[in-house]
Amino acid sequence: MGGAKAASDSAASEWDDSHNADLPEWKRRCIRTYGECQEDGWTGSCYACFRYCEGQQEWPIDKCHRRKEEK
């Protein structure tokens, strides 16, 4: 579960998900990471990765991740 946690920890302050307070923490991480994926134009299908995260309770960082910065 480290991938989703690592991917979403930095955005915790950016995403106000207080309306999801009744959800388990793993699902809140999935939702926050999905939001980052959509907003920042990550590689992979954000929706497919969100669905995976819902089932496995971890973000598939090998399939959906931030794009590498070009030099």
Secondary structure, DSSP 8 states (H G I E B T S, - for coil): -HHHHHHHHTTTTT---GGGTTS-HHHHHHHHHHHHHHHHT-BS-HHHHHHHHHHHSS--TTTSB------
